[in-house]
Amino acid sequence: MTIQTDFESRFASAVPAIQWQPWIESVWPSYSCLTYTDGNKEAILNLIAHLLVTEGQPGTSAARTAESKSVGSVSVSYGTSSSTSELATFFNSTRYGQRYWLLTGRQVGARFV
């Protein structure tokens, strides 16, 4: 199977708003030192979903953490990640980025060629 086929089978029915875009295949390796293997498949598919969401595909949105809202005696807050790392903030902006961050054990970074 190809990375596109794997992505579509993983996300097409679960999240129809996230659609494969041809440009993503050349972009995602810049965000990760991982290679696409069975052992890294789930992490990379979540990275691709994260990148597609952050590019603002219609019907998708970035996740937010609490900041402040009250209704009666119930209070909730929404905001951005409290992490001081810009990389952590970037990956924490969507649930797919959060999964990627978790699955890679925060061992992420750019690959230089």
DRENLO-700714 format. One record per residue (C-alpha): x, y, z; residue in three letters; chain. Coordinates in steps of 0.02 Angstrom, whole numbers, plus 50000, padded with zeros to 5 digits. Example, Ala and Ser with C-alpha at 12.3 -4.5 7.8 and 13.67 -1.06 7.14 Angstrom:
# residues 2
<pt east="50615" north="49775" up="50390" r="ALA" c="A"/>
<pt east="50684" north="49947" up="50357" r="SER" c="A"/>
***
This chain:
# residues 113
<pt east="50000" north="50000" up="50000" r="MET" c="A"/>
<pt east="50054" north="50178" up="49970" r="THR" c="A"/>
<pt east="50055" north="50316" up="50097" r="ILE" c="A"/>
<pt east="49905" north="50396" up="50009" r="GLN" c="A"/>
<pt east="49806" north="50233" up="50013" r="THR" c="A"/>
<pt east="49849" north="50209" up="50198" r="ASP" c="A"/>
<pt east="49799" north="50387" up="50237" r="PHE" c="A"/>
<pt east="49634" north="50374" up="50145" r="GLU" c="A"/>
<pt east="49589" north="50208" up="50228" r="SER" c="A"/>
<pt east="49634" north="50279" up="50400" r="ARG" c="A"/>
<pt east="49546" north="50448" up="50386" r="PHE" c="A"/>
<pt east="49421" north="50447" up="50240" r="ALA" c="A"/>
<pt east="49274" north="50374" up="50335" r="SER" c="A"/>
<pt east="49324" north="50435" up="50508" r="ALA" c="A"/>
<pt east="49359" north="50616" up="50460" r="VAL" c="A"/>
<pt east="49291" north="50651" up="50286" r="PRO" c="A"/>
<pt east="49337" north="50835" up="50300" r="ALA" c="A"/>
<pt east="49522" north="50791" up="50292" r="ILE" c="A"/>
<pt east="49562" north="50746" up="50113" r="GLN" c="A"/>
<pt east="49729" north="50692" up="50039" r="TRP" c="A"/>
<pt east="49816" north="50830" up="49942" r="GLN" c="A"/>
<pt east="49954" north="50784" up="49818" r="PRO" c="A"/>
<pt east="50075" north="50916" up="49885" r="TRP" c="A"/>
<pt east="50078" north="50837" up="50059" r="ILE" c="A"/>
<pt east="50185" north="50690" up="50003" r="GLU" c="A"/>
<pt east="50333" north="50805" up="49969" r="SER" c="A"/>
<pt east="50304" north="50914" up="50124" r="VAL" c="A"/>
<pt east="50281" north="50796" up="50272" r="TRP" c="A"/>
<pt east="50460" north="50728" up="50273" r="PRO" c="A"/>
<pt east="50521" north="50905" up="50314" r="SER" c="A"/>
<pt east="50429" north="50896" up="50480" r="TYR" c="A"/>
<pt east="50494" north="50727" up="50536" r="SER" c="A"/>
<pt east="50653" north="50626" up="50545" r="CYS" c="A"/>
<pt east="50549" north="50468" up="50528" r="LEU" c="A"/>
<pt east="50536" north="50360" up="50373" r="THR" c="A"/>
<pt east="50371" north="50284" up="50321" r="TYR" c="A"/>
<pt east="50373" north="50106" up="50387" r="THR" c="A"/>
<pt east="50245" north="49993" up="50471" r="ASP" c="A"/>
<pt east="50317" north="50044" up="50639" r="GLY" c="A"/>
<pt east="50298" north="50230" up="50604" r="ASN" c="A"/>
<pt east="50140" north="50223" up="50499" r="LYS" c="A"/>
<pt east="50017" north="50286" up="50631" r="GLU" c="A"/>
<pt east="50130" north="50430" up="50684" r="ALA" c="A"/>
<pt east="50159" north="50489" up="50505" r="ILE" c="A"/>
<pt east="49976" north="50474" up="50457" r="LEU" c="A"/>
<pt east="49933" north="50585" up="50606" r="ASN" c="A"/>
<pt east="50070" north="50706" up="50555" r="LEU" c="A"/>
<pt east="49995" north="50718" up="50381" r="ILE" c="A"/>
<pt east="49820" north="50745" up="50453" r="ALA" c="A"/>
<pt east="49891" north="50881" up="50566" r="HIS" c="A"/>
<pt east="49975" north="50969" up="50421" r="LEU" c="A"/>
<pt east="49817" north="50962" up="50315" r="LEU" c="A"/>
<pt east="49713" north="51034" up="50458" r="VAL" c="A"/>
<pt east="49837" north="51174" up="50493" r="THR" c="A"/>
<pt east="49833" north="51219" up="50308" r="GLU" c="A"/>
<pt east="49650" north="51261" up="50338" r="GLY" c="A"/>
<pt east="49555" north="51135" up="50236" r="GLN" c="A"/>
<pt east="49368" north="51173" up="50238" r="PRO" c="A"/>
<pt east="49278" north="51083" up="50378" r="GLY" c="A"/>
<pt east="49433" north="51064" up="50487" r="THR" c="A"/>
<pt east="49494" north="51166" up="50633" r="SER" c="A"/>
<pt east="49638" north="51173" up="50754" r="ALA" c="A"/>
<pt east="49611" north="51119" up="50933" r="ALA" c="A"/>
<pt east="49613" north="51243" up="51075" r="ARG" c="A"/>
<pt east="49643" north="51221" up="51259" r="THR" c="A"/>
<pt east="49544" north="51313" up="51390" r="ALA" c="A"/>
<pt east="49542" north="51506" up="51413" r="GLU" c="A"/>
<pt east="49385" north="51572" up="51500" r="SER" c="A"/>
<pt east="49196" north="51556" up="51487" r="LYS" c="A"/>
<pt east="49063" north="51549" up="51621" r="SER" c="A"/>
<pt east="48881" north="51497" up="51619" r="VAL" c="A"/>
<pt east="48800" north="51509" up="51789" r="GLY" c="A"/>
<pt east="48912" north="51419" up="51911" r="SER" c="A"/>
<pt east="49002" north="51321" up="51774" r="VAL" c="A"/>
<pt east="49165" north="51392" up="51708" r="SER" c="A"/>
<pt east="49277" north="51337" up="51562" r="VAL" c="A"/>
<pt east="49432" north="51414" up="51484" r="SER" c="A"/>
<pt east="49507" north="51401" up="51308" r="TYR" c="A"/>
<pt east="49676" north="51456" up="51244" r="GLY" c="A"/>
<pt east="49839" north="51396" up="51171" r="THR" c="A"/>
<pt east="49962" north="51272" up="51242" r="SER" c="A"/>
<pt east="50056" north="51329" up="51395" r="SER" c="A"/>
<pt east="50214" north="51246" up="51329" r="SER" c="A"/>
<pt east="50362" north="51361" up="51303" r="THR" c="A"/>
<pt east="50417" north="51262" up="51151" r="SER" c="A"/>
<pt east="50356" north="51331" up="50985" r="GLU" c="A"/>
<pt east="50369" north="51155" up="50915" r="LEU" c="A"/>
<pt east="50258" north="51087" up="51053" r="ALA" c="A"/>
<pt east="50134" north="51228" up="51027" r="THR" c="A"/>
<pt east="50129" north="51189" up="50840" r="PHE" c="A"/>
<pt east="50094" north="51004" up="50866" r="PHE" c="A"/>
<pt east="49972" north="51034" up="51009" r="ASN" c="A"/>
<pt east="49863" north="51143" up="50897" r="SER" c="A"/>
<pt east="49769" north="50990" up="50828" r="THR" c="A"/>
<pt east="49723" north="50821" up="50899" r="ARG" c="A"/>
<pt east="49820" north="50740" up="50757" r="TYR" c="A"/>
<pt east="49975" north="50839" up="50799" r="GLY" c="A"/>
<pt east="49953" north="50791" up="50981" r="GLN" c="A"/>
<pt east="49946" north="50607" up="50932" r="ARG" c="A"/>
<pt east="50099" north="50627" up="50822" r="TYR" c="A"/>
<pt east="50191" north="50713" up="50965" r="TRP" c="A"/>
<pt east="50141" north="50573" up="51084" r="LEU" c="A"/>
<pt east="50181" north="50430" up="50964" r="LEU" c="A"/>
<pt east="50353" north="50499" up="50924" r="THR" c="A"/>
<pt east="50396" north="50527" up="51106" r="GLY" c="A"/>
<pt east="50433" north="50709" up="51064" r="ARG" c="A"/>
<pt east="50578" north="50651" up="50958" r="GLN" c="A"/>
<pt east="50529" north="50761" up="50813" r="VAL" c="A"/>
<pt east="50623" north="50885" up="50707" r="GLY" c="A"/>
<pt east="50665" north="50937" up="50532" r="ALA" c="A"/>
<pt east="50766" north="50828" up="50416" r="ARG" c="A"/>
<pt east="50902" north="50915" up="50318" r="PHE" c="A"/>
<pt east="50961" north="50847" up="50152" r="VAL" c="A"/>
***
